[in-house]
Amino acid sequence: MLSGQVGWIANLAVDPAFHKRGVGRALLEHSLAYFRVQGVKLDRYETNDESQVSQHLYPQLGFREAARQIHYAMQLNEAAGAASF
């Protein structure tokens, strides 16, 4: 997705069957090359706090953490305490 001068991929994921084969790195490197050709000045990705893979890979490619965000959720049914997200 291109928004003005910012490149952004909403959800980059690799099937677990293909982890540790360089697929994620290749996808990121390809997107960076594409955005550069398009004249994008800033590329951003989002990840969650639990994704150790992306927290390791993004900095290796030169990304720096820019912000943190907190999400809240609440079940809206009678069994709210028993359900998980």
N, CA, C and O atoms as a Maestro MAE file, in Angstrom:
{
 s_m_m2io_version
 :::
 2.0.0
}

f_m_ct {
 s_m_title
 :::
 protein
 m_atom[340] {
  # First column is atom index #
  i_m_mmod_type
  r_m_x_coord
  r_m_y_coord
  r_m_z_coord
  i_m_residue_number
  s_m_chain_name
  s_m_pdb_residue_name
  s_m_pdb_atom_name
  i_m_atomic_number
  :::
  1 25 0.848 -1.171 0.000 1 A "MET " " N  " 7
  2 3 0.000 0.000 0.000 1 A "MET " " CA " 6
  3 2 0.893 1.233 0.000 1 A "MET " " C  " 6
  4 15 1.866 1.313 0.750 1 A "MET " " O  " 8
  5 25 0.557 2.161 -0.827 2 A "LEU " " N  " 7
  6 3 1.278 3.426 -0.872 2 A "LEU " " CA " 6
  7 2 0.340 4.534 -0.432 2 A "LEU " " C  " 6
  8 15 -0.774 4.657 -0.941 2 A "LEU " " O  " 8
  9 25 0.790 5.326 0.502 3 A "SER " " N  " 7
  10 3 0.005 6.459 0.979 3 A "SER " " CA " 6
  11 2 0.910 7.670 0.926 3 A "SER " " C  " 6
  12 15 1.655 7.935 1.869 3 A "SER " " O  " 8
  13 25 0.850 8.406 -0.170 4 A "GLY " " N  " 7
  14 3 1.750 9.537 -0.341 4 A "GLY " " CA " 6
  15 2 3.182 9.062 -0.432 4 A "GLY " " C  " 6
  16 15 3.548 8.357 -1.373 4 A "GLY " " O  " 8
  17 25 3.985 9.436 0.524 5 A "GLN " " N  " 7
  18 3 5.396 9.083 0.544 5 A "GLN " " CA " 6
  19 2 5.699 7.890 1.465 5 A "GLN " " C  " 6
  20 15 6.862 7.579 1.723 5 A "GLN " " O  " 8
  21 25 4.641 7.226 1.958 6 A "VAL " " N  " 7
  22 3 4.826 6.134 2.917 6 A "VAL " " CA " 6
  23 2 4.410 4.807 2.311 6 A "VAL " " C  " 6
  24 15 3.307 4.682 1.779 6 A "VAL " " O  " 8
  25 25 5.285 3.817 2.387 7 A "GLY " " N  " 7
  26 3 4.962 2.464 1.980 7 A "GLY " " CA " 6
  27 2 4.578 1.663 3.209 7 A "GLY " " C  " 6
  28 15 5.181 1.818 4.271 7 A "GLY " " O  " 8
  29 25 3.577 0.805 3.068 8 A "TRP " " N  " 7
  30 3 3.088 0.080 4.229 8 A "TRP " " CA " 6
  31 2 2.445 -1.218 3.794 8 A "TRP " " C  " 6
  32 15 1.613 -1.225 2.886 8 A "TRP " " O  " 8
  33 25 2.815 -2.311 4.423 9 A "ILE " " N  " 7
  34 3 2.167 -3.598 4.193 9 A "ILE " " CA " 6
  35 2 1.417 -3.930 5.474 9 A "ILE " " C  " 6
  36 15 2.014 -4.046 6.544 9 A "ILE " " O  " 8
  37 25 0.107 -4.080 5.354 10 A "ALA " " N  " 7
  38 3 -0.750 -4.218 6.530 10 A "ALA " " CA " 6
  39 2 -0.452 -5.470 7.343 10 A "ALA " " C  " 6
  40 15 -0.467 -5.413 8.573 10 A "ALA " " O  " 8
  41 25 -0.187 -6.582 6.703 11 A "ASN " " N  " 7
  42 3 0.026 -7.808 7.457 11 A "ASN " " CA " 6
  43 2 0.964 -8.730 6.679 11 A "ASN " " C  " 6
  44 15 0.552 -9.408 5.738 11 A "ASN " " O  " 8
  45 25 2.197 -8.741 7.080 12 A "LEU " " N  " 7
  46 3 3.185 -9.612 6.446 12 A "LEU " " CA " 6
  47 2 3.289 -10.880 7.286 12 A "LEU " " C  " 6
  48 15 3.629 -10.822 8.467 12 A "LEU " " O  " 8
  49 25 2.999 -12.009 6.683 13 A "ALA " " N  " 7
  50 3 3.053 -13.275 7.410 13 A "ALA " " CA " 6
  51 2 3.574 -14.376 6.500 13 A "ALA " " C  " 6
  52 15 3.392 -14.341 5.283 13 A "ALA " " O  " 8
  53 25 4.223 -15.349 7.116 14 A "VAL " " N  " 7
  54 3 4.734 -16.503 6.397 14 A "VAL " " CA " 6
  55 2 4.146 -17.749 7.053 14 A "VAL " " C  " 6
  56 15 4.154 -17.882 8.277 14 A "VAL " " O  " 8
  57 25 3.647 -18.642 6.240 15 A "ASP " " N  " 7
  58 3 3.114 -19.906 6.741 15 A "ASP " " CA " 6
  59 2 4.177 -20.589 7.597 15 A "ASP " " C  " 6
  60 15 5.326 -20.706 7.172 15 A "ASP " " O  " 8
  61 25 3.809 -21.043 8.799 16 A "PRO " " N  " 7
  62 3 4.792 -21.691 9.676 16 A "PRO " " CA " 6
  63 2 5.552 -22.842 9.012 16 A "PRO " " C  " 6
  64 15 6.692 -23.120 9.385 16 A "PRO " " O  " 8
  65 25 4.947 -23.501 8.049 17 A "ALA " " N  " 7
  66 3 5.638 -24.592 7.348 17 A "ALA " " CA " 6
  67 2 6.861 -24.085 6.582 17 A "ALA " " C  " 6
  68 15 7.730 -24.875 6.215 17 A "ALA " " O  " 8
  69 25 6.935 -22.788 6.342 18 A "PHE " " N  " 7
  70 3 8.036 -22.213 5.575 18 A "PHE " " CA " 6
  71 2 8.926 -21.291 6.401 18 A "PHE " " C  " 6
  72 15 9.751 -20.566 5.845 18 A "PHE " " O  " 8
  73 25 8.764 -21.312 7.725 19 A "HIS " " N  " 7
  74 3 9.620 -20.496 8.590 19 A "HIS " " CA " 6
  75 2 11.067 -20.955 8.492 19 A "HIS " " C  " 6
  76 15 11.357 -22.107 8.170 19 A "HIS " " O  " 8
  77 25 11.955 -20.027 8.775 20 A "LYS " " N  " 7
  78 3 13.410 -20.269 8.811 20 A "LYS " " CA " 6
  79 2 13.981 -20.688 7.469 20 A "LYS " " C  " 6
  80 15 14.972 -21.415 7.404 20 A "LYS " " O  " 8
  81 25 13.349 -20.225 6.396 21 A "ARG " " N  " 7
  82 3 13.857 -20.507 5.040 21 A "ARG " " CA " 6
  83 2 14.182 -19.219 4.282 21 A "ARG " " C  " 6
  84 15 14.538 -19.254 3.104 21 A "ARG " " O  " 8
  85 25 14.057 -18.085 4.970 22 A "GLY " " N  " 7
  86 3 14.366 -16.813 4.329 22 A "GLY " " CA " 6
  87 2 13.212 -16.201 3.546 22 A "GLY " " C  " 6
  88 15 13.394 -15.206 2.844 22 A "GLY " " O  " 8
  89 25 12.023 -16.794 3.664 23 A "VAL " " N  " 7
  90 3 10.872 -16.288 2.908 23 A "VAL " " CA " 6
  91 2 10.478 -14.887 3.389 23 A "VAL " " C  " 6
  92 15 10.257 -13.996 2.569 23 A "VAL " " O  " 8
  93 25 10.389 -14.687 4.696 24 A "GLY " " N  " 7
  94 3 10.030 -13.373 5.235 24 A "GLY " " CA " 6
  95 2 11.027 -12.305 4.841 24 A "GLY " " C  " 6
  96 15 10.642 -11.208 4.437 24 A "GLY " " O  " 8
  97 25 12.299 -12.619 4.956 25 A "ARG " " N  " 7
  98 3 13.350 -11.668 4.558 25 A "ARG " " CA " 6
  99 2 13.231 -11.330 3.072 25 A "ARG " " C  " 6
  100 15 13.344 -10.166 2.686 25 A "ARG " " O  " 8
  101 25 13.004 -12.341 2.245 26 A "ALA " " N  " 7
  102 3 12.873 -12.104 0.803 26 A "ALA " " CA " 6
  103 2 11.672 -11.211 0.505 26 A "ALA " " C  " 6
  104 15 11.757 -10.316 -0.335 26 A "ALA " " O  " 8
  105 25 10.559 -11.451 1.188 27 A "LEU " " N  " 7
  106 3 9.375 -10.605 0.987 27 A "LEU " " CA " 6
  107 2 9.660 -9.160 1.376 27 A "LEU " " C  " 6
  108 15 9.298 -8.232 0.653 27 A "LEU " " O  " 8
  109 25 10.305 -8.978 2.512 28 A "LEU " " N  " 7
  110 3 10.646 -7.625 2.951 28 A "LEU " " CA " 6
  111 2 11.604 -6.944 1.983 28 A "LEU " " C  " 6
  112 15 11.400 -5.788 1.613 28 A "LEU " " O  " 8
  113 25 12.637 -7.650 1.577 29 A "GLU " " N  " 7
  114 3 13.609 -7.057 0.653 29 A "GLU " " CA " 6
  115 2 12.966 -6.700 -0.683 29 A "GLU " " C  " 6
  116 15 13.290 -5.669 -1.273 29 A "GLU " " O  " 8
  117 25 12.059 -7.542 -1.160 30 A "HIS " " N  " 7
  118 3 11.354 -7.255 -2.407 30 A "HIS " " CA " 6
  119 2 10.463 -6.021 -2.255 30 A "HIS " " C  " 6
  120 15 10.429 -5.166 -3.139 30 A "HIS " " O  " 8
  121 25 9.746 -5.929 -1.136 31 A "SER " " N  " 7
  122 3 8.878 -4.764 -0.931 31 A "SER " " CA " 6
  123 2 9.701 -3.486 -0.821 31 A "SER " " C  " 6
  124 15 9.295 -2.442 -1.333 31 A "SER " " O  " 8
  125 25 10.859 -3.559 -0.155 32 A "LEU " " N  " 7
  126 3 11.718 -2.377 -0.050 32 A "LEU " " CA " 6
  127 2 12.188 -1.929 -1.427 32 A "LEU " " C  " 6
  128 15 12.182 -0.735 -1.727 32 A "LEU " " O  " 8
  129 25 12.591 -2.867 -2.257 33 A "ALA " " N  " 7
  130 3 13.035 -2.534 -3.620 33 A "ALA " " CA " 6
  131 2 11.890 -1.907 -4.407 33 A "ALA " " C  " 6
  132 15 12.089 -0.918 -5.112 33 A "ALA " " O  " 8
  133 25 10.696 -2.478 -4.291 34 A "TYR " " N  " 7
  134 3 9.531 -1.939 -5.005 34 A "TYR " " CA " 6
  135 2 9.225 -0.518 -4.548 34 A "TYR " " C  " 6
  136 15 9.014 0.372 -5.373 34 A "TYR " " O  " 8
  137 25 9.202 -0.304 -3.228 35 A "PHE " " N  " 7
  138 3 8.896 1.033 -2.711 35 A "PHE " " CA " 6
  139 2 9.946 2.048 -3.150 35 A "PHE " " C  " 6
  140 15 9.609 3.191 -3.461 35 A "PHE " " O  " 8
  141 25 11.208 1.645 -3.178 36 A "ARG " " N  " 7
  142 3 12.256 2.576 -3.631 36 A "ARG " " CA " 6
  143 2 12.021 2.999 -5.080 36 A "ARG " " C  " 6
  144 15 12.147 4.178 -5.411 36 A "ARG " " O  " 8
  145 25 11.684 2.051 -5.937 37 A "VAL " " N  " 7
  146 3 11.409 2.361 -7.344 37 A "VAL " " CA " 6
  147 2 10.212 3.312 -7.453 37 A "VAL " " C  " 6
  148 15 10.174 4.159 -8.345 37 A "VAL " " O  " 8
  149 25 9.245 3.175 -6.557 38 A "GLN " " N  " 7
  150 3 8.061 4.021 -6.571 38 A "GLN " " CA " 6
  151 2 8.318 5.405 -5.961 38 A "GLN " " C  " 6
  152 15 7.430 6.257 -5.978 38 A "GLN " " O  " 8
  153 25 9.511 5.635 -5.429 39 A "GLY " " N  " 7
  154 3 9.856 6.932 -4.851 39 A "GLY " " CA " 6
  155 2 9.397 7.115 -3.416 39 A "GLY " " C  " 6
  156 15 9.350 8.239 -2.916 39 A "GLY " " O  " 8
  157 25 9.061 6.026 -2.753 40 A "VAL " " N  " 7
  158 3 8.616 6.102 -1.362 40 A "VAL " " CA " 6
  159 2 9.779 6.544 -0.479 40 A "VAL " " C  " 6
  160 15 10.915 6.110 -0.673 40 A "VAL " " O  " 8
  161 25 9.490 7.404 0.485 41 A "LYS " " N  " 7
  162 3 10.522 7.941 1.371 41 A "LYS " " CA " 6
  163 2 10.572 7.237 2.723 41 A "LYS " " C  " 6
  164 15 11.598 7.282 3.403 41 A "LYS " " O  " 8
  165 25 9.486 6.591 3.119 42 A "LEU " " N  " 7
  166 3 9.411 5.926 4.414 42 A "LEU " " CA " 6
  167 2 8.635 4.632 4.261 42 A "LEU " " C  " 6
  168 15 7.564 4.614 3.655 42 A "LEU " " O  " 8
  169 25 9.167 3.554 4.806 43 A "ASP " " N  " 7
  170 3 8.490 2.264 4.783 43 A "ASP " " CA " 6
  171 2 8.214 1.874 6.221 43 A "ASP " " C  " 6
  172 15 9.083 2.021 7.080 43 A "ASP " " O  " 8
  173 25 7.006 1.376 6.497 44 A "ARG " " N  " 7
  174 3 6.684 1.001 7.869 44 A "ARG " " CA " 6
  175 2 5.945 -0.326 7.907 44 A "ARG " " C  " 6
  176 15 5.191 -0.675 7.000 44 A "ARG " " O  " 8
  177 25 6.186 -1.035 8.969 45 A "TYR " " N  " 7
  178 3 5.522 -2.313 9.222 45 A "TYR " " CA " 6
  179 2 5.062 -2.317 10.665 45 A "TYR " " C  " 6
  180 15 5.615 -1.609 11.506 45 A "TYR " " O  " 8
  181 25 4.060 -3.106 10.944 46 A "GLU " " N  " 7
  182 3 3.586 -3.262 12.305 46 A "GLU " " CA " 6
  183 2 3.766 -4.718 12.713 46 A "GLU " " C  " 6
  184 15 3.645 -5.625 11.889 46 A "GLU " " O  " 8
  185 25 4.050 -4.926 13.971 47 A "THR " " N  " 7
  186 3 4.149 -6.276 14.519 47 A "THR " " CA " 6
  187 2 3.635 -6.240 15.945 47 A "THR " " C  " 6
  188 15 3.507 -5.169 16.539 47 A "THR " " O  " 8
  189 25 3.344 -7.392 16.488 48 A "ASN " " N  " 7
  190 3 2.898 -7.393 17.873 48 A "ASN " " CA " 6
  191 2 4.056 -7.760 18.791 48 A "ASN " " C  " 6
  192 15 5.107 -8.227 18.351 48 A "ASN " " O  " 8
  193 25 3.831 -7.535 20.062 49 A "ASP " " N  " 7
  194 3 4.853 -7.748 21.077 49 A "ASP " " CA " 6
  195 2 5.285 -9.204 21.179 49 A "ASP " " C  " 6
  196 15 6.367 -9.496 21.687 49 A "ASP " " O  " 8
  197 25 4.456 -10.110 20.705 50 A "GLU " " N  " 7
  198 3 4.728 -11.539 20.827 50 A "GLU " " CA " 6
  199 2 5.541 -12.106 19.665 50 A "GLU " " C  " 6
  200 15 6.017 -13.238 19.747 50 A "GLU " " O  " 8
  201 25 5.706 -11.355 18.605 51 A "SER " " N  " 7
  202 3 6.401 -11.863 17.427 51 A "SER " " CA " 6
  203 2 7.908 -11.661 17.543 51 A "SER " " C  " 6
  204 15 8.442 -10.629 17.136 51 A "SER " " O  " 8
  205 25 8.577 -12.650 18.098 52 A "GLN " " N  " 7
  206 3 10.027 -12.573 18.251 52 A "GLN " " CA " 6
  207 2 10.736 -12.570 16.895 52 A "GLN " " C  " 6
  208 15 11.783 -11.941 16.739 52 A "GLN " " O  " 8
  209 25 10.166 -13.270 15.923 53 A "VAL " " N  " 7
  210 3 10.779 -13.338 14.594 53 A "VAL " " CA " 6
  211 2 10.848 -11.956 13.972 53 A "VAL " " C  " 6
  212 15 11.915 -11.536 13.525 53 A "VAL " " O  " 8
  213 25 9.731 -11.240 13.934 54 A "SER " " N  " 7
  214 3 9.744 -9.916 13.299 54 A "SER " " CA " 6
  215 2 10.547 -8.909 14.111 54 A "SER " " C  " 6
  216 15 11.175 -8.019 13.537 54 A "SER " " O  " 8
  217 25 10.540 -9.031 15.434 55 A "GLN " " N  " 7
  218 3 11.333 -8.114 16.255 55 A "GLN " " CA " 6
  219 2 12.833 -8.335 16.053 55 A "GLN " " C  " 6
  220 15 13.643 -7.456 16.348 55 A "GLN " " O  " 8
  221 25 13.188 -9.490 15.558 56 A "HIS " " N  " 7
  222 3 14.587 -9.787 15.242 56 A "HIS " " CA " 6
  223 2 14.923 -9.373 13.805 56 A "HIS " " C  " 6
  224 15 15.979 -8.799 13.543 56 A "HIS " " O  " 8
  225 25 13.996 -9.679 12.873 57 A "LEU " " N  " 7
  226 3 14.265 -9.450 11.455 57 A "LEU " " CA " 6
  227 2 14.238 -7.977 11.068 57 A "LEU " " C  " 6
  228 15 15.145 -7.513 10.377 57 A "LEU " " O  " 8
  229 25 13.225 -7.230 11.495 58 A "TYR " " N  " 7
  230 3 13.113 -5.830 11.067 58 A "TYR " " CA " 6
  231 2 14.361 -5.014 11.412 58 A "TYR " " C  " 6
  232 15 14.877 -4.315 10.539 58 A "TYR " " O  " 8
  233 25 14.867 -5.074 12.647 59 A "PRO " " N  " 7
  234 3 16.091 -4.315 12.932 59 A "PRO " " CA " 6
  235 2 17.291 -4.775 12.102 59 A "PRO " " C  " 6
  236 15 18.148 -3.961 11.762 59 A "PRO " " O  " 8
  237 25 17.364 -6.068 11.770 60 A "GLN " " N  " 7
  238 3 18.461 -6.556 10.925 60 A "GLN " " CA " 6
  239 2 18.454 -5.874 9.566 60 A "GLN " " C  " 6
  240 15 19.507 -5.674 8.960 60 A "GLN " " O  " 8
  241 25 17.271 -5.517 9.090 61 A "LEU " " N  " 7
  242 3 17.152 -4.876 7.779 61 A "LEU " " CA " 6
  243 2 17.214 -3.354 7.861 61 A "LEU " " C  " 6
  244 15 17.092 -2.675 6.841 61 A "LEU " " O  " 8
  245 25 17.404 -2.812 9.067 62 A "GLY " " N  " 7
  246 3 17.573 -1.371 9.219 62 A "GLY " " CA " 6
  247 2 16.382 -0.628 9.788 62 A "GLY " " C  " 6
  248 15 16.437 0.592 9.941 62 A "GLY " " O  " 8
  249 25 15.311 -1.329 10.102 63 A "PHE " " N  " 7
  250 3 14.143 -0.681 10.697 63 A "PHE " " CA " 6
  251 2 14.417 -0.355 12.163 63 A "PHE " " C  " 6
  252 15 15.153 -1.069 12.844 63 A "PHE " " O  " 8
  253 25 13.812 0.738 12.638 64 A "ARG " " N  " 7
  254 3 13.885 1.116 14.045 64 A "ARG " " CA " 6
  255 2 12.476 1.209 14.605 64 A "ARG " " C  " 6
  256 15 11.545 1.611 13.907 64 A "ARG " " O  " 8
  257 25 12.327 0.836 15.865 65 A "GLU " " N  " 7
  258 3 11.016 0.941 16.498 65 A "GLU " " CA " 6
  259 2 10.619 2.411 16.572 65 A "GLU " " C  " 6
  260 15 11.400 3.253 17.014 65 A "GLU " " O  " 8
  261 25 9.396 2.710 16.133 66 A "ALA " " N  " 7
  262 3 8.929 4.092 16.089 66 A "ALA " " CA " 6
  263 2 7.860 4.382 17.138 66 A "ALA " " C  " 6
  264 15 7.761 5.514 17.611 66 A "ALA " " O  " 8
  265 25 7.058 3.383 17.513 67 A "ALA " " N  " 7
  266 3 5.979 3.622 18.468 67 A "ALA " " CA " 6
  267 2 5.466 2.295 19.004 67 A "ALA " " C  " 6
  268 15 5.740 1.235 18.440 67 A "ALA " " O  " 8
  269 25 4.723 2.366 20.097 68 A "ARG " " N  " 7
  270 3 4.024 1.202 20.653 68 A "ARG " " CA " 6
  271 2 2.560 1.575 20.771 68 A "ARG " " C  " 6
  272 15 2.206 2.741 20.952 68 A "ARG " " O  " 8
  273 25 1.719 0.562 20.665 69 A "GLN " " N  " 7
  274 3 0.277 0.791 20.693 69 A "GLN " " CA " 6
  275 2 -0.357 -0.275 21.581 69 A "GLN " " C  " 6
  276 15 0.074 -1.428 21.579 69 A "GLN " " O  " 8
  277 25 -1.364 0.107 22.330 70 A "ILE " " N  " 7
  278 3 -2.075 -0.828 23.201 70 A "ILE " " CA " 6
  279 2 -3.477 -1.033 22.652 70 A "ILE " " C  " 6
  280 15 -4.164 -0.074 22.300 70 A "ILE " " O  " 8
  281 25 -3.896 -2.294 22.583 71 A "HIS " " N  " 7
  282 3 -5.237 -2.639 22.126 71 A "HIS " " CA " 6
  283 2 -6.004 -3.240 23.301 71 A "HIS " " C  " 6
  284 15 -5.462 -4.040 24.063 71 A "HIS " " O  " 8
  285 25 -7.242 -2.858 23.437 72 A "TYR " " N  " 7
  286 3 -8.106 -3.416 24.469 72 A "TYR " " CA " 6
  287 2 -9.207 -4.219 23.801 72 A "TYR " " C  " 6
  288 15 -9.634 -3.893 22.693 72 A "TYR " " O  " 8
  289 25 -9.670 -5.273 24.471 73 A "ALA " " N  " 7
  290 3 -10.738 -6.097 23.923 73 A "ALA " " CA " 6
  291 2 -11.636 -6.552 25.068 73 A "ALA " " C  " 6
  292 15 -11.198 -6.673 26.213 73 A "ALA " " O  " 8
  293 25 -12.902 -6.799 24.735 74 A "MET " " N  " 7
  294 3 -13.848 -7.270 25.731 74 A "MET " " CA " 6
  295 2 -14.887 -8.136 25.052 74 A "MET " " C  " 6
  296 15 -15.475 -7.730 24.050 74 A "MET " " O  " 8
  297 25 -15.124 -9.329 25.586 75 A "GLN " " N  " 7
  298 3 -16.186 -10.189 25.089 75 A "GLN " " CA " 6
  299 2 -17.529 -9.555 25.442 75 A "GLN " " C  " 6
  300 15 -17.684 -8.997 26.528 75 A "GLN " " O  " 8
  301 25 -18.488 -9.637 24.541 76 A "LEU " " N  " 7
  302 3 -19.803 -9.035 24.774 76 A "LEU " " CA " 6
  303 2 -20.897 -10.087 24.862 76 A "LEU " " C  " 6
  304 15 -22.004 -9.889 24.361 76 A "LEU " " O  " 8
  305 25 -20.581 -11.197 25.496 77 A "ASN " " N  " 7
  306 3 -21.598 -12.236 25.681 77 A "ASN " " CA " 6
  307 2 -21.583 -12.684 27.139 77 A "ASN " " C  " 6
  308 15 -20.743 -12.224 27.912 77 A "ASN " " O  " 8
  309 25 -22.493 -13.571 27.527 78 A "GLU " " N  " 7
  310 3 -22.632 -14.003 28.913 78 A "GLU " " CA " 6
  311 2 -21.413 -14.757 29.420 78 A "GLU " " C  " 6
  312 15 -21.093 -14.669 30.605 78 A "GLU " " O  " 8
  313 25 -20.726 -15.494 28.560 79 A "ALA " " N  " 7
  314 3 -19.579 -16.290 28.967 79 A "ALA " " CA " 6
  315 2 -18.282 -15.512 28.793 79 A "ALA " " C  " 6
  316 15 -17.249 -16.093 28.459 79 A "ALA " " O  " 8
  317 25 -18.327 -14.216 29.013 80 A "ALA " " N  " 7
  318 3 -17.168 -13.369 28.746 80 A "ALA " " CA " 6
  319 2 -15.928 -13.821 29.495 80 A "ALA " " C  " 6
  320 15 -14.825 -13.758 28.952 80 A "ALA " " O  " 8
  321 25 -16.084 -14.274 30.726 81 A "GLY " " N  " 7
  322 3 -14.917 -14.663 31.490 81 A "GLY " " CA " 6
  323 2 -14.277 -15.937 30.987 81 A "GLY " " C  " 6
  324 15 -13.087 -16.152 31.217 81 A "GLY " " O  " 8
  325 25 -15.027 -16.792 30.305 82 A "ALA " " N  " 7
  326 3 -14.515 -18.096 29.864 82 A "ALA " " CA " 6
  327 2 -13.906 -18.050 28.467 82 A "ALA " " C  " 6
  328 15 -13.129 -18.935 28.107 82 A "ALA " " O  " 8
  329 25 -14.236 -17.059 27.694 83 A "ALA " " N  " 7
  330 3 -13.776 -17.016 26.308 83 A "ALA " " CA " 6
  331 2 -12.376 -16.416 26.211 83 A "ALA " " C  " 6
  332 15 -11.957 -15.641 27.072 83 A "ALA " " O  " 8
  333 25 -11.669 -16.781 25.164 84 A "SER " " N  " 7
  334 3 -10.365 -16.187 24.909 84 A "SER " " CA " 6
  335 2 -10.397 -15.500 23.549 84 A "SER " " C  " 6
  336 15 -11.293 -15.736 22.739 84 A "SER " " O  " 8
  337 25 -9.406 -14.650 23.314 85 A "PHE " " N  " 7
  338 3 -9.334 -13.913 22.054 85 A "PHE " " CA " 6
  339 2 -8.482 -14.694 21.130 85 A "PHE " " C  " 6
  340 15 -8.264 -14.280 19.991 85 A "PHE " " O  " 8
  :::
 }
 m_bond[339] {
  # First column is bond index #
  i_m_from
  i_m_to
  i_m_order
  :::
  1 1 2 1
  2 2 3 1
  3 3 4 2
  4 3 5 1
  5 5 6 1
  6 6 7 1
  7 7 8 2
  8 7 9 1
  9 9 10 1
  10 10 11 1
  11 11 12 2
  12 11 13 1
  13 13 14 1
  14 14 15 1
  15 15 16 2
  16 15 17 1
  17 17 18 1
  18 18 19 1
  19 19 20 2
  20 19 21 1
  21 21 22 1
  22 22 23 1
  23 23 24 2
  24 23 25 1
  25 25 26 1
  26 26 27 1
  27 27 28 2
  28 27 29 1
  29 29 30 1
  30 30 31 1
  31 31 32 2
  32 31 33 1
  33 33 34 1
  34 34 35 1
  35 35 36 2
  36 35 37 1
  37 37 38 1
  38 38 39 1
  39 39 40 2
  40 39 41 1
  41 41 42 1
  42 42 43 1
  43 43 44 2
  44 43 45 1
  45 45 46 1
  46 46 47 1
  47 47 48 2
  48 47 49 1
  49 49 50 1
  50 50 51 1
  51 51 52 2
  52 51 53 1
  53 53 54 1
  54 54 55 1
  55 55 56 2
  56 55 57 1
  57 57 58 1
  58 58 59 1
  59 59 60 2
  60 59 61 1
  61 61 62 1
  62 62 63 1
  63 63 64 2
  64 63 65 1
  65 65 66 1
  66 66 67 1
  67 67 68 2
  68 67 69 1
  69 69 70 1
  70 70 71 1
  71 71 72 2
  72 71 73 1
  73 73 74 1
  74 74 75 1
  75 75 76 2
  76 75 77 1
  77 77 78 1
  78 78 79 1
  79 79 80 2
  80 79 81 1
  81 81 82 1
  82 82 83 1
  83 83 84 2
  84 83 85 1
  85 85 86 1
  86 86 87 1
  87 87 88 2
  88 87 89 1
  89 89 90 1
  90 90 91 1
  91 91 92 2
  92 91 93 1
  93 93 94 1
  94 94 95 1
  95 95 96 2
  96 95 97 1
  97 97 98 1
  98 98 99 1
  99 99 100 2
  100 99 101 1
  101 101 102 1
  102 102 103 1
  103 103 104 2
  104 103 105 1
  105 105 106 1
  106 106 107 1
  107 107 108 2
  108 107 109 1
  109 109 110 1
  110 110 111 1
  111 111 112 2
  112 111 113 1
  113 113 114 1
  114 114 115 1
  115 115 116 2
  116 115 117 1
  117 117 118 1
  118 118 119 1
  119 119 120 2
  120 119 121 1
  121 121 122 1
  122 122 123 1
  123 123 124 2
  124 123 125 1
  125 125 126 1
  126 126 127 1
  127 127 128 2
  128 127 129 1
  129 129 130 1
  130 130 131 1
  131 131 132 2
  132 131 133 1
  133 133 134 1
  134 134 135 1
  135 135 136 2
  136 135 137 1
  137 137 138 1
  138 138 139 1
  139 139 140 2
  140 139 141 1
  141 141 142 1
  142 142 143 1
  143 143 144 2
  144 143 145 1
  145 145 146 1
  146 146 147 1
  147 147 148 2
  148 147 149 1
  149 149 150 1
  150 150 151 1
  151 151 152 2
  152 151 153 1
  153 153 154 1
  154 154 155 1
  155 155 156 2
  156 155 157 1
  157 157 158 1
  158 158 159 1
  159 159 160 2
  160 159 161 1
  161 161 162 1
  162 162 163 1
  163 163 164 2
  164 163 165 1
  165 165 166 1
  166 166 167 1
  167 167 168 2
  168 167 169 1
  169 169 170 1
  170 170 171 1
  171 171 172 2
  172 171 173 1
  173 173 174 1
  174 174 175 1
  175 175 176 2
  176 175 177 1
  177 177 178 1
  178 178 179 1
  179 179 180 2
  180 179 181 1
  181 181 182 1
  182 182 183 1
  183 183 184 2
  184 183 185 1
  185 185 186 1
  186 186 187 1
  187 187 188 2
  188 187 189 1
  189 189 190 1
  190 190 191 1
  191 191 192 2
  192 191 193 1
  193 193 194 1
  194 194 195 1
  195 195 196 2
  196 195 197 1
  197 197 198 1
  198 198 199 1
  199 199 200 2
  200 199 201 1
  201 201 202 1
  202 202 203 1
  203 203 204 2
  204 203 205 1
  205 205 206 1
  206 206 207 1
  207 207 208 2
  208 207 209 1
  209 209 210 1
  210 210 211 1
  211 211 212 2
  212 211 213 1
  213 213 214 1
  214 214 215 1
  215 215 216 2
  216 215 217 1
  217 217 218 1
  218 218 219 1
  219 219 220 2
  220 219 221 1
  221 221 222 1
  222 222 223 1
  223 223 224 2
  224 223 225 1
  225 225 226 1
  226 226 227 1
  227 227 228 2
  228 227 229 1
  229 229 230 1
  230 230 231 1
  231 231 232 2
  232 231 233 1
  233 233 234 1
  234 234 235 1
  235 235 236 2
  236 235 237 1
  237 237 238 1
  238 238 239 1
  239 239 240 2
  240 239 241 1
  241 241 242 1
  242 242 243 1
  243 243 244 2
  244 243 245 1
  245 245 246 1
  246 246 247 1
  247 247 248 2
  248 247 249 1
  249 249 250 1
  250 250 251 1
  251 251 252 2
  252 251 253 1
  253 253 254 1
  254 254 255 1
  255 255 256 2
  256 255 257 1
  257 257 258 1
  258 258 259 1
  259 259 260 2
  260 259 261 1
  261 261 262 1
  262 262 263 1
  263 263 264 2
  264 263 265 1
  265 265 266 1
  266 266 267 1
  267 267 268 2
  268 267 269 1
  269 269 270 1
  270 270 271 1
  271 271 272 2
  272 271 273 1
  273 273 274 1
  274 274 275 1
  275 275 276 2
  276 275 277 1
  277 277 278 1
  278 278 279 1
  279 279 280 2
  280 279 281 1
  281 281 282 1
  282 282 283 1
  283 283 284 2
  284 283 285 1
  285 285 286 1
  286 286 287 1
  287 287 288 2
  288 287 289 1
  289 289 290 1
  290 290 291 1
  291 291 292 2
  292 291 293 1
  293 293 294 1
  294 294 295 1
  295 295 296 2
  296 295 297 1
  297 297 298 1
  298 298 299 1
  299 299 300 2
  300 299 301 1
  301 301 302 1
  302 302 303 1
  303 303 304 2
  304 303 305 1
  305 305 306 1
  306 306 307 1
  307 307 308 2
  308 307 309 1
  309 309 310 1
  310 310 311 1
  311 311 312 2
  312 311 313 1
  313 313 314 1
  314 314 315 1
  315 315 316 2
  316 315 317 1
  317 317 318 1
  318 318 319 1
  319 319 320 2
  320 319 321 1
  321 321 322 1
  322 322 323 1
  323 323 324 2
  324 323 325 1
  325 325 326 1
  326 326 327 1
  327 327 328 2
  328 327 329 1
  329 329 330 1
  330 330 331 1
  331 331 332 2
  332 331 333 1
  333 333 334 1
  334 334 335 1
  335 335 336 2
  336 335 337 1
  337 337 338 1
  338 338 339 1
  339 339 340 2
  :::
 }
}
